[in-house]
Amino acid sequence: MSCPTFKVSVGIPVFGLGFTRDNQLILGGGGGASRSGVKNKLASYKIDIRRKDLEEDATFDFAATEDAPMCLDVHPSGPYVVAGVNGSEQDMKDGKNNNCRTFKILEDKLELEKAVNTLESKKAEDYQRVVRFNESGNLVATGTTDGRVQVFKYPDFESVSPAIAVSKDDEVLDVDINLENEKLTCVLRDGLKLINLRGKNVGQVVQTISSATIIKKSTAHFRAFSRYGRGFTKDFGFAVVNGVTKSAAYIVKYDAYSFDQVKVVKVGNKPITAFAISQDGAILAFASADLSITLLDALSFKTLAKIKDAHGFSITCIAVSPDRRLLASASADNTCRIVSLPLQFGTGLTVNPLHTLLLACVVAALLVWILNFVDLQPFYNLEEGKDVIQVPDATEAVVPQTTTPSAYASPSSAATLDSVAGSFATEALFIQAEVEEPVVVVTVDKENLIVKPHAIPKSNTIHQYTSTNRDEL
């Protein structure tokens, strides 16, 4: 299925994006601390579908010595966004790198509210790679390139547990908190780790899933864990696995409680670079290394839509709006793409117009054959008052019996048995009048012909011969 779409230049490489509740788009990115001349900023945009454009409402420019926003997440219900932005190199060396920053989204500006440190490393190349709100927005989790994760209460940023080192030589690629707020799932290249957030074992790894168990006879790496399901898919979690020895992309569906593997589906031949799920849990969206964007039904994994050549360079982030009417993607090529999504996706079946025309001709021919060659009289109900045409302007009249046989008609209900003497036979002939509706019935008694209005269905001329015996009456 094709969806209306347009692409807009935003002037900076984009590394994170998200939607507010009212479909305002938040973008973050820039040229980094390399003094390239490209600004590092966070900006909010109004999406104009008719004009196929983005209108910048507010922006926050970071200092030239600071890094670009490398990740962000928008609060699920309030006008807030949390972004990961390193301070200057000197701030990092001095241990003053308050890299996790929260902003309030106002009509004409983005207002910095709080900043905390989530990165222990003092190396300039390390940064906060991911930030994620839980479903209700009262917790926020972070993951860094030096292999540490942390969970905070929001909005006061009180730590639920000390920072947890989940790897010494691997970066955290993704994080998510389950719907019960009991476990944090963090994604490393070689596996998933589940961390307890409640009870005595808070902060401890309680389960590890190796990427080696996903694809047999092939090496694969995890890329993302795109949220626990919501709504339709609340009982599942979805992870992305990219093949290493053989180029391929897979989506793995897990039981959200036991983390048993439910299904593994190959969704492409190129690695996935960005992954998202709609807030109602119905749609999965991912971007591939071939610069395409694909939408899947989250239950059946059926392809709903695909946009080829969405960007000119690697797609870094993707998101679906809360009302599921828009999809946004962004790239390091300084562009953002907006895709309008239908309220309901079609079945995916295509209809050939020639087939439709042929079917219509066959149906028409069949109707003509039925009308011309099939006797439909037995299907009419001649009982008074049912499926009949009332005869206007007809009055009862008595005419002499001297009439031609062709004017005969069957005895009507008005004729009494006493008026018919002896046993006699009557031939009846129903004749449709030449006028459009009036029809009369000529009733034979012993002395006269009685013409009375009668109602019979419209039809072609029908000859009906009956023989009536008094004894049978």
LUMMARMAR-182086 format. One record per residue (C-alpha): residue number from 1; x, y, z. Coordinates in nm, 4 decimals. Layout:
N
{NUM,{X,Y,Z}},
...
This chain:
473
{1,{0.0000,0.0000,0.0000}},
{2,{0.1321,0.3470,-0.0852}},
{3,{0.1043,0.6314,0.1651}},
{4,{0.1307,1.0082,0.0993}},
{5,{0.4755,1.1295,0.2017}},
{6,{0.7126,1.4237,0.1731}},
{7,{1.0692,1.5061,0.2736}},
{8,{1.1975,1.8336,0.4191}},
{9,{1.5475,1.9624,0.4881}},
{10,{1.5976,2.0642,0.8517}},
{11,{1.9543,2.1892,0.8194}},
{12,{2.1220,1.9518,1.0658}},
{13,{2.2032,1.5811,1.0911}},
{14,{1.9262,1.4338,1.3071}},
{15,{1.9975,1.1693,1.5742}},
{16,{1.6693,1.1623,1.7664}},
{17,{1.3021,1.2483,1.7169}},
{18,{0.9621,1.1995,1.8782}},
{19,{0.6011,1.3203,1.8857}},
{20,{0.4118,1.5074,2.1565}},
{21,{0.0514,1.4188,2.2396}},
{22,{-0.0741,1.6819,1.9931}},
{23,{0.1497,1.5554,1.7098}},
{24,{0.4137,1.8241,1.7438}},
{25,{0.7453,1.6902,1.6146}},
{26,{1.0616,1.7203,1.8247}},
{27,{1.4018,1.6825,1.6541}},
{28,{1.7524,1.6798,1.7979}},
{29,{2.0914,1.6780,1.6283}},
{30,{2.3741,1.8850,1.4910}},
{31,{2.7364,1.8846,1.3888}},
{32,{2.8798,1.7934,1.7294}},
{33,{3.1664,1.9665,1.9072}},
{34,{3.3897,1.9596,1.5999}},
{35,{3.3374,2.3289,1.5220}},
{36,{3.2062,2.2337,1.1799}},
{37,{2.9790,2.5349,1.1702}},
{38,{2.6656,2.3169,1.1940}},
{39,{2.4566,2.4077,1.4974}},
{40,{2.3697,2.1644,1.7756}},
{41,{2.0070,2.2120,1.8645}},
{42,{1.6748,2.0776,1.9842}},
{43,{1.3705,2.2021,1.7919}},
{44,{0.9941,2.1614,1.7802}},
{45,{0.7980,2.1657,1.4551}},
{46,{0.4379,2.1881,1.3478}},
{47,{0.3633,1.9495,1.0618}},
{48,{0.1714,2.1056,0.7721}},
{49,{0.0420,1.8144,0.5657}},
{50,{-0.1277,2.0286,0.3000}},
{51,{0.1767,2.2433,0.2310}},
{52,{0.4091,1.9465,0.2798}},
{53,{0.6300,2.1396,0.5131}},
{54,{0.7563,2.1680,0.8707}},
{55,{0.7087,2.4959,1.0576}},
{56,{0.9650,2.5522,1.3321}},
{57,{0.7889,2.6686,1.6487}},
{58,{1.0707,2.6691,1.9021}},
{59,{1.4391,2.5849,1.9283}},
{60,{1.7130,2.5472,2.1870}},
{61,{2.0684,2.6036,2.0657}},
{62,{2.3508,2.4391,2.2562}},
{63,{2.6907,2.5965,2.3039}},
{64,{2.9384,2.5480,2.0218}},
{65,{3.1697,2.3575,2.2585}},
{66,{2.8953,2.1099,2.3525}},
{67,{2.7949,1.7987,2.1651}},
{68,{2.4807,1.7435,1.9596}},
{69,{2.1743,1.5729,2.1104}},
{70,{2.2410,1.2045,2.0387}},
{71,{1.9088,1.0675,2.1676}},
{72,{1.5758,1.1917,2.2976}},
{73,{1.2352,1.0740,2.4147}},
{74,{0.9135,1.2732,2.4504}},
{75,{0.6991,1.2334,2.7622}},
{76,{0.3909,1.0171,2.6848}},
{77,{0.1410,1.2692,2.8230}},
{78,{0.3088,1.5997,2.9147}},
{79,{0.4948,1.8690,2.7158}},
{80,{0.8417,1.7476,2.8113}},
{81,{1.1390,1.5985,2.6320}},
{82,{1.4527,1.4375,2.7751}},
{83,{1.7694,1.4429,2.5632}},
{84,{2.1230,1.3117,2.5955}},
{85,{2.3712,1.5937,2.5259}},
{86,{2.7358,1.5863,2.6326}},
{87,{2.8881,1.9018,2.7735}},
{88,{3.2229,2.0360,2.6596}},
{89,{3.5363,1.8217,2.6691}},
{90,{3.6559,2.0236,2.9640}},
{91,{3.3333,1.9608,3.1534}},
{92,{3.3750,1.5882,3.0907}},
{93,{3.7324,1.5906,3.2198}},
{94,{3.6251,1.7849,3.5282}},
{95,{3.3407,1.5413,3.6017}},
{96,{3.0772,1.8101,3.5417}},
{97,{2.9101,1.6515,3.2425}},
{98,{2.5376,1.6870,3.3180}},
{99,{2.4506,1.5160,2.9955}},
{100,{2.0903,1.4044,3.0593}},
{101,{1.8729,1.7135,3.0217}},
{102,{1.4985,1.7657,3.0443}},
{103,{1.3157,2.0468,2.8650}},
{104,{0.9648,2.1862,2.8833}},
{105,{0.8046,2.2356,2.5428}},
{106,{0.6413,2.5795,2.5235}},
{107,{0.4751,2.7490,2.2275}},
{108,{0.7731,2.9642,2.1368}},
{109,{1.0676,2.8095,2.3226}},
{110,{1.2171,2.4995,2.4807}},
{111,{1.2979,2.5668,2.8429}},
{112,{1.5745,2.3725,3.0206}},
{113,{1.4418,2.2416,3.3527}},
{114,{1.6996,1.9983,3.4896}},
{115,{2.0263,1.8251,3.3981}},
{116,{2.1901,1.5224,3.5620}},
{117,{2.4893,1.3017,3.4913}},
{118,{2.4384,0.9489,3.3564}},
{119,{2.7822,0.8968,3.1977}},
{120,{3.0751,0.7875,3.4115}},
{121,{3.3295,0.7880,3.1300}},
{122,{3.5370,1.1002,3.0749}},
{123,{3.6277,1.0070,2.7184}},
{124,{3.5023,1.2469,2.4548}},
{125,{3.3871,0.9605,2.2315}},
{126,{3.1454,0.8207,2.4922}},
{127,{2.7912,0.9541,2.5205}},
{128,{2.4381,0.8692,2.6314}},
{129,{2.3060,0.6571,2.3485}},
{130,{1.9434,0.6046,2.4530}},
{131,{1.6768,0.7466,2.6844}},
{132,{1.3287,0.6001,2.7318}},
{133,{1.0181,0.6859,2.9352}},
{134,{0.8015,0.4063,3.0698}},
{135,{0.4382,0.3892,2.9574}},
{136,{0.3020,0.6179,3.2306}},
{137,{0.5928,0.8622,3.2198}},
{138,{0.6891,0.8394,3.5890}},
{139,{1.0157,0.6554,3.5186}},
{140,{1.2923,0.7220,3.2693}},
{141,{1.5783,0.4872,3.1749}},
{142,{1.9118,0.5701,3.0139}},
{143,{2.1882,0.3701,2.8463}},
{144,{2.5391,0.4806,2.7542}},
{145,{2.8179,0.3749,2.5212}},
{146,{3.0370,0.2788,2.8180}},
{147,{2.7967,-0.0079,2.9019}},
{148,{2.5959,0.1441,3.1875}},
{149,{2.2208,0.1741,3.2474}},
{150,{2.0257,0.3704,3.5040}},
{151,{1.6605,0.4281,3.5970}},
{152,{1.5250,0.7503,3.7503}},
{153,{1.1940,0.8615,3.8916}},
{154,{1.0486,1.1411,3.6839}},
{155,{1.0386,1.4406,3.7098}},
{156,{1.2675,1.4734,4.0138}},
{157,{1.5348,1.2387,3.8684}},
{158,{1.5764,1.0457,4.1901}},
{159,{1.7716,0.7292,4.1090}},
{160,{1.5800,0.4022,4.1511}},
{161,{1.9139,0.2225,4.1893}},
{162,{2.2810,0.3063,4.1385}},
{163,{2.4090,0.2972,3.7819}},
{164,{2.4427,-0.0631,3.6633}},
{165,{2.7385,-0.1763,3.4541}},
{166,{2.5972,-0.4350,3.2142}},
{167,{2.9085,-0.4626,2.9958}},
{168,{3.2764,-0.3699,3.0063}},
{169,{3.3369,-0.3639,2.6331}},
{170,{2.9974,-0.3177,2.4707}},
{171,{2.7665,-0.0199,2.4394}},
{172,{2.4006,-0.0144,2.5396}},
{173,{2.1966,0.0056,2.2207}},
{174,{1.8449,0.0286,2.3622}},
{175,{1.6452,0.0130,2.6871}},
{176,{1.2813,-0.0259,2.7868}},
{177,{1.0774,-0.0719,3.1054}},
{178,{0.7974,-0.3301,3.1119}},
{179,{0.4343,-0.2338,3.1729}},
{180,{0.4442,-0.3436,3.5389}},
{181,{0.7598,-0.1360,3.6039}},
{182,{0.9243,-0.4501,3.7394}},
{183,{1.2013,-0.5063,3.4861}},
{184,{1.4352,-0.3074,3.2681}},
{185,{1.5416,-0.4647,2.9392}},
{186,{1.8724,-0.3447,2.8000}},
{187,{2.0090,-0.4354,2.4579}},
{188,{2.3737,-0.5193,2.3986}},
{189,{2.5191,-0.6393,2.0732}},
{190,{2.5537,-0.9975,2.1973}},
{191,{2.2425,-1.0287,2.4114}},
{192,{1.9456,-0.8947,2.6053}},
{193,{1.9700,-0.8435,2.9802}},
{194,{1.6738,-0.8166,3.2146}},
{195,{1.7301,-0.6158,3.5315}},
{196,{1.5048,-0.6256,3.8365}},
{197,{1.3546,-0.2912,3.9443}},
{198,{1.1699,-0.4092,4.2576}},
{199,{1.2291,-0.6056,4.5753}},
{200,{1.5551,-0.7148,4.7339}},
{201,{1.7275,-0.7816,4.4026}},
{202,{1.6681,-0.4350,4.2571}},
{203,{1.9422,-0.3445,4.0132}},
{204,{2.0516,-0.7048,3.9554}},
{205,{2.0516,-0.8882,3.6229}},
{206,{1.7966,-1.1694,3.6532}},
{207,{1.7984,-1.3062,3.2976}},
{208,{2.0251,-1.2984,2.9918}},
{209,{1.9316,-1.3961,2.6370}},
{210,{2.2187,-1.4597,2.3973}},
{211,{2.1987,-1.3532,2.0342}},
{212,{2.3525,-1.6913,1.9449}},
{213,{2.0177,-1.8586,2.0263}},
{214,{1.8247,-1.6604,1.7653}},
{215,{1.9629,-1.7672,1.4282}},
{216,{2.1048,-2.1183,1.3999}},
{217,{2.4233,-2.1746,1.1972}},
{218,{2.4728,-1.7995,1.1618}},
{219,{2.6131,-1.5154,1.3697}},
{220,{2.3737,-1.2342,1.4566}},
{221,{2.3718,-0.9245,1.6752}},
{222,{2.0889,-0.7529,1.8589}},
{223,{2.0153,-0.4012,1.7386}},
{224,{1.7162,-0.2808,1.9377}},
{225,{1.4359,-0.3740,2.1730}},
{226,{1.1523,-0.1625,2.0427}},
{227,{0.9403,-0.1310,2.3506}},
{228,{0.7214,-0.3802,2.5211}},
{229,{0.3953,-0.4082,2.3342}},
{230,{0.1028,-0.1811,2.4077}},
{231,{-0.2684,-0.2382,2.3632}},
{232,{-0.3033,-0.5133,2.1021}},
{233,{0.0431,-0.6515,2.1830}},
{234,{0.0750,-0.5847,2.5564}},
{235,{0.1713,-0.9470,2.6198}},
{236,{0.4745,-0.9329,2.3917}},
{237,{0.8092,-0.7656,2.3441}},
{238,{0.9878,-0.7112,2.0129}},
{239,{1.3606,-0.7209,1.9440}},
{240,{1.5630,-0.6559,1.6298}},
{241,{1.8429,-0.8917,1.5255}},
{242,{2.0755,-0.8249,1.2313}},
{243,{2.2692,-1.1038,1.0637}},
{244,{2.6498,-1.0756,1.0624}},
{245,{2.7853,-1.3662,0.8583}},
{246,{2.4880,-1.3375,0.6236}},
{247,{2.3176,-1.0042,0.5659}},
{248,{1.9596,-1.0235,0.6921}},
{249,{1.7217,-0.8606,0.9384}},
{250,{1.4934,-1.0403,1.1830}},
{251,{1.2271,-0.9378,1.4322}},
{252,{1.1908,-1.1594,1.7372}},
{253,{0.8659,-1.1713,1.9340}},
{254,{0.9002,-1.2595,2.3034}},
{255,{0.6506,-1.3381,2.5752}},
{256,{0.6566,-1.0209,2.7849}},
{257,{0.6468,-1.2123,3.1156}},
{258,{0.8532,-1.5283,3.0724}},
{259,{1.0625,-1.3949,2.7831}},
{260,{1.0128,-1.7201,2.5981}},
{261,{1.0727,-1.6814,2.2268}},
{262,{0.7369,-1.6825,2.0467}},
{263,{0.8346,-1.6169,1.6857}},
{264,{1.1303,-1.5186,1.4687}},
{265,{1.0510,-1.3540,1.1348}},
{266,{1.2928,-1.2520,0.8640}},
{267,{1.1823,-0.9070,0.7455}},
{268,{1.4580,-0.8103,0.5038}},
{269,{1.7981,-0.8752,0.3543}},
{270,{1.9567,-0.5542,0.4819}},
{271,{2.0315,-0.4625,0.8458}},
{272,{1.7769,-0.2575,1.0393}},
{273,{1.9063,0.0828,1.1515}},
{274,{1.6027,0.2216,1.3385}},
{275,{1.2941,0.0623,1.4922}},
{276,{0.9719,0.1803,1.6601}},
{277,{0.6266,0.0641,1.7676}},
{278,{0.3036,0.2660,1.7725}},
{279,{0.1609,0.3562,2.1127}},
{280,{-0.1403,0.1300,2.0602}},
{281,{0.0917,-0.1612,1.9836}},
{282,{-0.0609,-0.2267,1.6409}},
{283,{0.2177,-0.1198,1.4047}},
{284,{0.5905,-0.1901,1.3884}},
{285,{0.8038,0.0477,1.1822}},
{286,{1.1664,0.0025,1.0856}},
{287,{1.4281,0.1602,0.8618}},
{288,{1.6832,-0.0487,0.6749}},
{289,{2.0355,0.0033,0.5486}},
{290,{1.8946,0.0162,0.1940}},
{291,{1.7315,0.3495,0.2990}},
{292,{1.3778,0.2082,0.2932}},
{293,{1.1049,0.2277,0.5587}},
{294,{0.8677,-0.0627,0.6242}},
{295,{0.5484,-0.0837,0.8304}},
{296,{0.4316,-0.4191,0.9674}},
{297,{0.1204,-0.5439,1.1423}},
{298,{0.2516,-0.6186,1.4921}},
{299,{0.0376,-0.9316,1.5319}},
{300,{0.0723,-1.0996,1.1935}},
{301,{0.3998,-0.9386,1.0734}},
{302,{0.2241,-0.8688,0.7451}},
{303,{0.3742,-0.5809,0.5454}},
{304,{0.1365,-0.2828,0.5469}},
{305,{0.3427,-0.0293,0.3530}},
{306,{0.6939,0.0311,0.2260}},
{307,{0.8688,0.3543,0.1273}},
{308,{1.1795,0.3083,-0.0839}},
{309,{1.4678,0.5589,-0.0969}},
{310,{1.3251,0.7480,0.1991}},
{311,{1.6547,0.9296,0.2595}},
{312,{1.9879,0.9793,0.0899}},
{313,{2.1972,0.8568,0.3816}},
{314,{2.1630,0.6207,0.6778}},
{315,{1.8302,0.6573,0.8628}},
{316,{1.9058,0.7249,1.2290}},
{317,{1.5629,0.7419,1.3936}},
{318,{1.1950,0.6736,1.3346}},
{319,{0.8714,0.7292,1.5294}},
{320,{0.4925,0.6908,1.4975}},
{321,{0.2611,0.9642,1.6280}},
{322,{0.0344,0.8902,1.9292}},
{323,{-0.2784,0.8928,1.7112}},
{324,{-0.1061,0.6626,1.4581}},
{325,{-0.1765,0.9021,1.1706}},
{326,{0.1833,1.0088,1.1056}},
{327,{0.5249,0.8500,1.0806}},
{328,{0.8463,1.0521,1.0930}},
{329,{1.1984,0.9452,1.0060}},
{330,{1.5235,1.1384,1.0008}},
{331,{1.8743,1.0926,0.8749}},
{332,{2.2281,1.2182,0.8925}},
{333,{2.1618,1.3716,0.5490}},
{334,{1.9886,1.6695,0.7194}},
{335,{1.6393,1.5618,0.6137}},
{336,{1.3176,1.4548,0.7824}},
{337,{1.0476,1.2520,0.6085}},
{338,{0.6788,1.2609,0.7046}},
{339,{0.4431,0.9783,0.6040}},
{340,{0.0641,1.0074,0.6379}},
{341,{-0.0883,0.6818,0.7595}},
{342,{-0.4490,0.5707,0.6953}},
{343,{-0.6969,0.5089,0.9748}},
{344,{-0.7123,0.1501,0.8591}},
{345,{-0.4783,-0.0304,0.6269}},
{346,{-0.6315,-0.2308,0.3408}},
{347,{-0.6194,-0.6055,0.2995}},
{348,{-0.3317,-0.5804,0.0567}},
{349,{-0.5332,-0.7405,-0.2238}},
{350,{-0.5111,-0.5688,-0.5621}},
{351,{-0.8091,-0.5530,-0.7983}},
{352,{-0.7564,-0.5431,-1.1753}},
{353,{-1.0089,-0.3038,-1.3405}},
{354,{-1.0407,-0.5412,-1.6380}},
{355,{-1.1426,-0.8203,-1.4029}},
{356,{-1.4066,-0.5933,-1.2504}},
{357,{-1.5456,-0.5030,-1.5952}},
{358,{-1.5533,-0.8674,-1.7025}},
{359,{-1.7385,-0.9661,-1.3870}},
{360,{-1.9953,-0.6901,-1.4431}},
{361,{-2.0570,-0.8123,-1.8005}},
{362,{-2.1068,-1.1699,-1.6835}},
{363,{-2.3565,-1.0606,-1.4183}},
{364,{-2.5478,-0.8461,-1.6698}},
{365,{-2.5662,-1.1319,-1.9215}},
{366,{-2.6917,-1.3668,-1.6529}},
{367,{-2.9693,-1.1234,-1.5575}},
{368,{-3.0778,-1.0863,-1.9221}},
{369,{-3.0928,-1.4645,-1.9618}},
{370,{-3.3032,-1.5012,-1.6474}},
{371,{-3.5507,-1.2316,-1.7564}},
{372,{-3.5947,-1.3738,-2.1073}},
{373,{-3.5823,-1.7491,-2.0642}},
{374,{-3.6916,-1.8270,-1.7103}},
{375,{-4.0608,-1.8364,-1.6157}},
{376,{-4.0793,-1.6207,-1.3049}},
{377,{-4.4589,-1.6435,-1.2638}},
{378,{-4.4484,-1.9211,-0.9995}},
{379,{-4.2366,-1.6960,-0.7817}},
{380,{-4.4985,-1.4197,-0.7717}},
{381,{-4.7456,-1.4155,-0.4845}},
{382,{-5.0893,-1.3460,-0.6245}},
{383,{-5.2616,-1.3245,-0.2910}},
{384,{-5.4451,-1.0013,-0.2446}},
{385,{-5.2283,-0.7251,-0.1015}},
{386,{-4.8902,-0.8928,-0.1604}},
{387,{-4.6490,-0.7874,-0.4317}},
{388,{-4.9235,-0.6492,-0.6524}},
{389,{-4.9919,-0.3380,-0.8554}},
{390,{-5.3179,-0.1650,-0.7700}},
{391,{-5.5307,-0.0825,-1.0711}},
{392,{-5.6364,0.2806,-1.0735}},
{393,{-5.9578,0.4208,-1.2228}},
{394,{-6.1255,0.0824,-1.2626}},
{395,{-6.4897,0.0504,-1.1659}},
{396,{-6.7197,-0.2464,-1.1446}},
{397,{-6.9269,-0.2959,-1.4552}},
{398,{-7.1620,-0.5583,-1.5909}},
{399,{-7.1278,-0.6410,-1.9539}},
{400,{-7.3283,-0.8803,-2.1690}},
{401,{-7.2077,-1.2326,-2.1957}},
{402,{-7.1669,-1.1847,-2.5676}},
{403,{-6.7958,-1.1304,-2.5762}},
{404,{-6.5078,-1.2944,-2.7454}},
{405,{-6.3360,-1.5869,-2.5764}},
{406,{-6.0158,-1.3887,-2.5558}},
{407,{-6.1743,-1.1639,-2.2963}},
{408,{-6.2364,-1.4459,-2.0559}},
{409,{-6.0660,-1.4378,-1.7184}},
{410,{-6.0532,-1.6597,-1.4151}},
{411,{-6.3327,-1.6378,-1.1585}},
{412,{-6.2650,-1.3735,-0.8976}},
{413,{-6.3178,-1.4017,-0.5295}},
{414,{-6.6291,-1.1836,-0.5708}},
{415,{-6.8161,-1.4527,-0.7573}},
{416,{-7.0209,-1.6679,-0.5245}},
{417,{-7.0586,-2.0400,-0.5538}},
{418,{-7.4367,-2.0109,-0.5706}},
{419,{-7.4183,-1.8009,-0.8851}},
{420,{-7.2468,-2.0791,-1.0705}},
{421,{-7.5045,-2.3393,-1.1631}},
{422,{-7.4130,-2.6966,-1.2241}},
{423,{-7.0803,-2.8266,-1.3211}},
{424,{-6.9099,-2.6193,-1.5854}},
{425,{-6.5640,-2.5497,-1.7076}},
{426,{-6.4149,-2.2068,-1.7362}},
{427,{-6.1155,-2.1093,-1.9362}},
{428,{-5.9217,-1.8119,-1.8040}},
{429,{-5.6818,-1.5930,-1.9851}},
{430,{-5.4871,-1.3176,-1.8101}},
{431,{-5.3948,-1.0416,-2.0476}},
{432,{-5.1808,-0.7435,-1.9480}},
{433,{-5.3369,-0.4226,-2.0723}},
{434,{-5.1513,-0.2180,-2.3282}},
{435,{-5.1429,0.0689,-2.0853}},
{436,{-4.8701,0.0654,-1.8261}},
{437,{-5.0624,-0.0424,-1.5124}},
{438,{-5.4429,-0.0921,-1.5456}},
{439,{-5.5393,-0.4565,-1.5446}},
{440,{-5.8913,-0.5965,-1.5083}},
{441,{-6.0229,-0.9419,-1.4432}},
{442,{-6.3342,-1.0629,-1.6202}},
{443,{-6.5350,-1.3027,-1.4046}},
{444,{-6.7819,-1.5471,-1.5618}},
{445,{-7.1066,-1.6353,-1.3921}},
{446,{-7.4056,-1.8034,-1.5419}},
{447,{-7.5735,-1.4879,-1.6750}},
{448,{-7.3196,-1.2140,-1.7072}},
{449,{-6.9600,-1.1188,-1.7342}},
{450,{-6.8592,-0.8989,-1.4400}},
{451,{-6.5631,-0.6674,-1.4843}},
{452,{-6.3987,-0.5752,-1.1516}},
{453,{-6.0693,-0.4103,-1.0589}},
{454,{-5.8166,-0.6650,-0.9477}},
{455,{-5.4535,-0.6471,-0.8516}},
{456,{-5.1948,-0.8724,-1.0107}},
{457,{-4.8200,-0.8342,-1.0508}},
{458,{-4.6689,-0.6575,-1.3497}},
{459,{-4.5403,-0.9151,-1.5924}},
{460,{-4.5313,-1.0101,-1.9552}},
{461,{-4.8436,-1.1622,-2.1061}},
{462,{-4.9086,-1.4915,-1.9336}},
{463,{-5.1534,-1.7520,-2.0591}},
{464,{-5.3038,-1.9618,-1.7864}},
{465,{-5.5698,-2.2220,-1.8510}},
{466,{-5.7627,-2.3633,-1.5597}},
{467,{-6.0520,-2.5987,-1.5282}},
{468,{-6.2853,-2.5531,-1.2359}},
{469,{-6.5515,-2.8001,-1.1300}},
{470,{-6.8309,-2.7100,-0.8930}},
{471,{-6.7845,-3.0295,-0.6985}},
{472,{-6.4184,-2.9438,-0.6482}},
{473,{-6.5203,-2.6062,-0.5096}},
